[in-house]
């Protein structure tokens, strides 16, 4: 752990306007690799499970109220744009969660402090710990603090729509041809992580990770779509993602 637990707890107290339980936050920061190397101390997977539920509730409630005219399917896509591994990992990086992690030696030496899957899981675990120690209001304030910028961006950019379709349309309008996806997988069978690269016009334009091939491809497509916006469209204005 490169930074003090007290520092993170102070930050969470300020953000949530509540007193968080430092012992629970420590568990939220403890990866199972550390637990296994230190006599089976509690680790963050149960808190991650709880935090995922709190996160889903707060984001769903926010989207439901903010978009009264949108269909269930559209709301689900908006939620998926925010509640995914890449987005949550970016949030974890912005807060600096990697500096507070308790990791086993193997994860420490292989870059675990910046690994997307670990950061995303830890972000959810911290949300769960805040909820458990200070209640739903505190958990809600933390989720809004962390994710409101992403919620606003996704609504403005259409980021929750079908990115693979949108990318194919963007590629076609720029006369770059069909999109190809290259997939790699890592990890044991019960917790595989997939990495996808979106190749457009013979170049890798975006990459993404996910617990399924579909999620990884969608994230790669989203990144590639953003990259293509810097390329000119022959005889036409640059289109945005479709609303289908």
Sine and cosine of phi, psi and omega as CSV:
sin_phi,cos_phi,sin_psi,cos_psi,sin_omega,cos_omega
0.00,0.00,0.86,-0.52,-0.12,-0.99
-1.00,-0.01,-0.29,0.96,0.00,-1.00
-0.75,-0.67,0.33,-0.94,-0.12,-0.99
-0.98,0.20,0.58,-0.81,0.05,-1.00
-0.88,0.48,-0.61,0.80,-0.01,-1.00
-0.86,0.51,-0.61,0.80,0.01,-1.00
-0.88,0.47,-0.70,0.71,0.01,-1.00
-0.92,0.38,-0.65,0.76,0.01,-1.00
-0.89,0.46,-0.63,0.78,0.05,-1.00
-0.88,0.47,-0.68,0.73,0.05,-1.00
-0.88,0.48,-0.71,0.70,-0.01,-1.00
-0.92,0.39,-0.61,0.80,0.07,-1.00
-0.86,0.51,-0.69,0.73,-0.03,-1.00
-0.93,0.38,-0.67,0.74,-0.04,-1.00
-0.93,0.37,-0.64,0.77,-0.11,-0.99
-1.00,-0.07,-0.17,0.99,-0.07,-1.00
0.83,0.56,0.65,0.76,-0.02,-1.00
-0.50,-0.86,0.14,-0.99,0.03,-1.00
-0.97,-0.23,0.92,-0.39,-0.01,-1.00
-1.00,0.01,0.41,-0.91,-0.02,-1.00
-1.00,0.08,0.93,-0.38,-0.05,-1.00
-0.87,0.50,-0.56,0.83,0.00,-1.00
-0.91,0.40,-0.64,0.77,0.04,-1.00
-0.93,0.37,-0.63,0.78,0.03,-1.00
-0.89,0.45,-0.61,0.79,0.04,-1.00
-0.89,0.46,-0.67,0.74,0.05,-1.00
-0.89,0.46,-0.65,0.76,0.00,-1.00
-0.88,0.48,-0.45,0.89,-0.03,-1.00
-1.00,-0.05,-0.03,1.00,-0.10,-0.99
-0.99,-0.10,0.93,-0.37,0.03,-1.00
-0.97,0.23,0.48,-0.88,-0.04,-1.00
-0.87,0.50,-0.46,0.89,0.02,-1.00
-0.90,0.44,-0.60,0.80,0.07,-1.00
-0.93,0.36,-0.67,0.74,-0.01,-1.00
-0.87,0.50,-0.69,0.72,-0.04,-1.00
-0.92,0.40,-0.51,0.86,-0.02,-1.00
-1.00,0.06,-0.10,0.99,-0.08,-1.00
-0.77,-0.64,0.72,0.69,0.14,-0.99
0.96,0.27,0.36,0.93,0.05,-1.00
0.97,0.26,0.57,0.82,0.07,-1.00
-0.90,0.44,0.36,-0.93,-0.02,-1.00
-0.86,0.51,0.63,-0.78,0.07,-1.00
-0.83,-0.55,-0.06,-1.00,-0.29,-0.96
-1.00,-0.04,0.10,0.99,-0.12,-0.99
-0.92,0.39,-0.59,0.80,0.05,-1.00
-0.93,0.38,-0.66,0.75,0.05,-1.00
-0.92,0.40,-0.56,0.83,0.08,-1.00
-0.87,0.49,-0.70,0.72,0.03,-1.00
-0.86,0.52,-0.71,0.71,0.01,-1.00
-0.92,0.38,-0.71,0.71,-0.02,-1.00
-0.90,0.44,-0.56,0.83,0.05,-1.00
-0.87,0.49,-0.65,0.76,0.01,-1.00
-0.93,0.38,-0.69,0.73,0.03,-1.00
-0.89,0.45,-0.72,0.70,0.03,-1.00
-0.85,0.53,-0.74,0.68,-0.01,-1.00
-0.88,0.47,-0.66,0.75,0.01,-1.00
-0.89,0.45,-0.75,0.66,-0.07,-1.00
-0.91,0.41,-0.71,0.71,-0.01,-1.00
-0.91,0.41,-0.68,0.73,0.00,-1.00
-0.89,0.45,-0.70,0.71,0.03,-1.00
-0.87,0.48,-0.68,0.74,-0.01,-1.00
-0.89,0.45,-0.73,0.68,-0.01,-1.00
-0.91,0.41,-0.65,0.76,0.00,-1.00
-0.86,0.51,-0.69,0.72,-0.04,-1.00
-0.97,0.22,-0.55,0.84,-0.07,-1.00
-0.98,0.19,-0.38,0.92,-0.08,-1.00
-0.77,-0.64,0.94,0.34,-0.06,-1.00
-0.91,0.41,-0.28,0.96,-0.04,-1.00
-0.99,-0.12,-0.03,1.00,-0.09,-1.00
-1.00,-0.03,0.52,-0.86,0.00,-1.00
-0.97,0.25,0.24,-0.97,0.06,-1.00
-0.85,0.53,-0.66,0.75,-0.01,-1.00
-0.90,0.44,-0.66,0.75,0.00,-1.00
-0.92,0.39,-0.66,0.75,0.03,-1.00
-0.89,0.46,-0.62,0.78,0.02,-1.00
-0.89,0.45,-0.63,0.78,0.02,-1.00
-0.93,0.36,-0.64,0.77,0.07,-1.00
-0.87,0.49,-0.68,0.73,0.01,-1.00
-0.89,0.45,-0.66,0.75,-0.02,-1.00
-0.90,0.43,-0.43,0.90,0.02,-1.00
-0.94,0.34,-0.39,0.92,-0.04,-1.00
-0.97,-0.26,-0.65,0.76,-0.03,-1.00
-1.00,-0.06,0.97,0.22,0.07,-1.00
-0.53,-0.85,0.26,-0.97,-0.14,-0.99
-0.86,0.51,-0.71,0.70,-0.07,-1.00
-0.91,0.42,-0.71,0.70,-0.02,-1.00
-0.89,0.45,-0.70,0.71,-0.02,-1.00
-0.93,0.36,-0.56,0.83,0.07,-1.00
-0.91,0.42,-0.65,0.76,0.04,-1.00
-0.89,0.45,-0.64,0.77,0.06,-1.00
-0.89,0.45,-0.69,0.72,0.03,-1.00
-0.87,0.50,-0.64,0.77,0.03,-1.00
-0.91,0.42,-0.66,0.75,-0.02,-1.00
-0.88,0.47,-0.58,0.82,0.03,-1.00
-0.99,0.16,-0.31,0.95,-0.04,-1.00
0.99,0.14,0.47,0.88,-0.06,-1.00
-0.87,0.49,-0.51,0.86,-0.01,-1.00
-0.84,0.54,-0.48,0.87,-0.03,-1.00
-0.96,0.27,-0.28,0.96,-0.07,-1.00
-0.97,-0.22,-0.11,0.99,-0.15,-0.99
-0.92,0.40,0.56,-0.83,0.20,-0.98
-0.98,-0.20,0.94,-0.33,-0.09,-1.00
-0.86,-0.50,0.48,-0.88,0.16,-0.99
-0.95,0.31,0.23,-0.97,-0.07,-1.00
-0.87,0.49,-0.63,0.77,-0.02,-1.00
-0.90,0.45,-0.74,0.68,0.02,-1.00
-0.91,0.41,-0.59,0.80,0.00,-1.00
-0.88,0.48,-0.68,0.74,-0.08,-1.00
-0.99,0.15,-0.21,0.98,-0.01,-1.00
-0.94,-0.35,0.41,0.91,0.11,-0.99
0.98,0.18,0.47,0.88,-0.05,-1.00
-0.88,0.48,-0.45,0.90,-0.04,-1.00
-0.93,0.38,-0.30,0.95,0.04,-1.00
-0.86,-0.50,0.26,0.97,-0.02,-1.00
-0.98,0.22,0.78,-0.63,-0.12,-0.99
-0.85,0.52,-0.69,0.72,-0.06,-1.00
-0.90,0.43,-0.64,0.77,-0.01,-1.00
-0.94,0.35,-0.68,0.73,-0.01,-1.00
-0.91,0.41,-0.66,0.75,0.01,-1.00
-0.90,0.45,-0.72,0.69,0.01,-1.00
-0.89,0.46,-0.64,0.77,-0.01,-1.00
-0.92,0.38,-0.63,0.78,0.06,-1.00
-0.85,0.53,-0.71,0.70,0.04,-1.00
-0.90,0.43,-0.64,0.77,-0.01,-1.00
-0.90,0.43,-0.64,0.77,0.04,-1.00
-0.90,0.43,-0.66,0.75,0.07,-1.00
-0.87,0.50,-0.69,0.73,0.04,-1.00
-0.88,0.47,-0.65,0.76,0.00,-1.00
-0.92,0.40,-0.65,0.76,0.04,-1.00
-0.90,0.43,-0.70,0.72,0.04,-1.00
-0.87,0.49,-0.72,0.70,-0.07,-1.00
-0.92,0.39,-0.58,0.82,-0.09,-1.00
-1.00,-0.02,-0.42,0.91,-0.11,-0.99
-0.75,-0.66,-0.04,1.00,0.11,-0.99
0.99,-0.16,0.11,-0.99,-0.09,-1.00
-0.92,0.39,-0.60,0.80,0.01,-1.00
-0.87,0.50,-0.68,0.73,0.02,-1.00
-0.92,0.40,-0.68,0.73,0.05,-1.00
-0.88,0.48,-0.64,0.77,0.02,-1.00
-0.90,0.43,-0.70,0.72,0.02,-1.00
-0.88,0.48,-0.62,0.78,0.02,-1.00
-0.91,0.41,-0.70,0.71,0.00,-1.00
-0.87,0.49,-0.70,0.71,0.02,-1.00
-0.89,0.45,-0.66,0.75,0.02,-1.00
-0.87,0.50,-0.66,0.75,-0.07,-1.00
-0.98,0.19,-0.61,0.79,-0.25,-0.97
-0.91,-0.40,-0.19,0.98,-0.01,-1.00
-0.83,0.55,-0.65,0.76,0.05,-1.00
-0.86,0.51,-0.62,0.78,0.03,-1.00
-0.94,0.35,-0.62,0.79,0.03,-1.00
-0.89,0.46,-0.68,0.73,0.01,-1.00
-0.92,0.40,-0.66,0.75,-0.01,-1.00
-0.91,0.41,-0.68,0.74,-0.04,-1.00
-0.91,0.42,-0.61,0.79,0.02,-1.00
-0.92,0.38,-0.62,0.78,-0.04,-1.00
-0.96,0.28,-0.58,0.81,-0.10,-0.99
-0.99,-0.17,-0.06,1.00,-0.07,-1.00
0.95,0.33,0.49,0.87,-0.18,-0.98
-0.94,0.34,-0.12,0.99,-0.04,-1.00
-0.98,-0.18,0.08,1.00,-0.07,-1.00
-0.99,0.16,-0.08,-1.00,-0.05,-1.00
-0.96,0.28,0.99,-0.14,-0.11,-0.99
-0.92,0.39,-0.54,0.84,0.00,-1.00
-0.91,0.42,-0.67,0.74,0.06,-1.00
-0.91,0.41,-0.70,0.72,-0.01,-1.00
-0.88,0.47,-0.64,0.76,0.01,-1.00
-0.91,0.41,-0.67,0.74,0.02,-1.00
-0.87,0.48,-0.65,0.76,0.04,-1.00
-0.90,0.43,-0.69,0.72,0.01,-1.00
-0.90,0.44,-0.62,0.78,0.03,-1.00
-0.91,0.40,-0.67,0.75,-0.02,-1.00
-0.90,0.43,-0.67,0.74,-0.02,-1.00
-0.92,0.38,-0.38,0.92,0.05,-1.00
-0.99,-0.14,0.12,0.99,0.07,-1.00
0.85,0.53,0.68,0.74,-0.01,-1.00
-0.98,-0.22,-0.05,1.00,0.09,-1.00
1.00,0.07,-0.23,-0.97,-0.07,-1.00
-0.95,0.32,0.45,-0.89,0.03,-1.00
-1.00,-0.05,0.69,-0.72,0.05,-1.00
-0.91,-0.41,0.62,-0.78,0.05,-1.00
-0.90,-0.44,0.77,-0.64,0.07,-1.00
-0.95,-0.30,0.81,-0.59,-0.12,-0.99
-0.90,-0.44,0.71,-0.71,0.17,-0.98
-0.79,-0.61,0.46,-0.89,0.02,-1.00
-0.74,-0.67,0.49,-0.87,-0.01,-1.00
-0.56,-0.83,0.38,-0.93,0.06,-1.00
0.99,-0.14,0.25,-0.97,0.01,-1.00
-0.92,0.39,0.27,-0.96,-0.13,-0.99
-0.84,0.54,-0.61,0.80,-0.10,-1.00
-0.99,0.14,-0.13,0.99,0.01,-1.00
-0.54,-0.84,0.78,0.63,0.01,-1.00
-0.92,0.39,0.54,-0.84,0.14,-0.99
-0.85,-0.53,0.80,-0.61,-0.03,-1.00
-0.98,-0.22,0.64,-0.77,0.08,-1.00
-0.87,-0.49,0.76,-0.65,-0.01,-1.00
-0.85,-0.53,0.59,-0.80,0.15,-0.99
-0.88,-0.47,0.73,-0.68,0.06,-1.00
-0.99,-0.14,0.89,-0.46,-0.05,-1.00
-0.96,-0.26,0.86,-0.51,-0.02,-1.00
-0.78,-0.63,0.80,-0.60,-0.01,-1.00
0.87,0.49,0.53,0.85,0.04,-1.00
0.99,0.16,0.08,1.00,0.01,-1.00
-0.82,-0.57,0.55,-0.83,0.11,-0.99
-0.96,0.27,0.89,-0.45,-0.06,-1.00
-0.97,-0.24,-0.29,0.96,-0.01,-1.00
-0.24,-0.97,0.41,-0.91,0.02,-1.00
-0.69,-0.73,0.42,-0.91,0.02,-1.00
-0.41,-0.91,0.33,-0.94,0.04,-1.00
-0.80,-0.60,0.39,-0.92,0.03,-1.00
-0.13,-0.99,0.19,-0.98,0.01,-1.00
-1.00,0.10,-0.12,0.99,0.14,-0.99
-0.74,-0.67,0.35,-0.94,0.05,-1.00
-0.87,0.49,-0.64,0.77,-0.02,-1.00
-0.87,0.49,-0.72,0.70,0.00,-1.00
-0.90,0.44,-0.66,0.75,0.00,-1.00
-0.90,0.43,-0.67,0.74,0.01,-1.00
-0.91,0.42,-0.65,0.76,0.01,-1.00
-0.90,0.44,-0.66,0.75,0.02,-1.00
-0.92,0.39,-0.65,0.76,0.05,-1.00
-0.90,0.44,-0.65,0.76,0.01,-1.00
-0.90,0.43,-0.64,0.77,0.02,-1.00
-0.88,0.48,-0.71,0.70,0.01,-1.00
-0.90,0.43,-0.65,0.76,0.00,-1.00
-0.93,0.37,-0.63,0.78,0.04,-1.00
-0.86,0.52,-0.70,0.72,0.03,-1.00
-0.87,0.49,-0.66,0.75,-0.01,-1.00
-0.90,0.44,-0.60,0.80,-0.04,-1.00
-0.94,0.34,-0.31,0.95,-0.02,-1.00
-0.91,0.42,-0.32,0.95,0.04,-1.00
-0.99,0.11,-0.13,0.99,-0.01,-1.00
-0.99,-0.10,0.62,-0.79,-0.03,-1.00
-0.94,0.35,0.46,-0.89,0.09,-1.00
-0.96,-0.27,0.85,-0.53,-0.01,-1.00
-0.86,0.51,0.88,-0.47,0.13,-0.99
0.84,0.54,0.49,0.87,0.00,-1.00
-0.35,-0.94,0.38,-0.92,0.09,-1.00
-0.98,0.20,0.49,-0.87,-0.04,-1.00
-0.92,0.38,0.83,-0.55,0.01,-1.00
-0.99,0.13,0.38,-0.92,0.12,-0.99
-0.99,-0.11,-0.03,-1.00,0.01,-1.00
-0.89,0.45,0.54,-0.84,0.05,-1.00
-0.94,0.33,0.41,-0.91,0.02,-1.00
-0.99,-0.10,0.19,0.98,-0.01,-1.00
-0.97,0.26,0.00,0.00,0.00,0.00
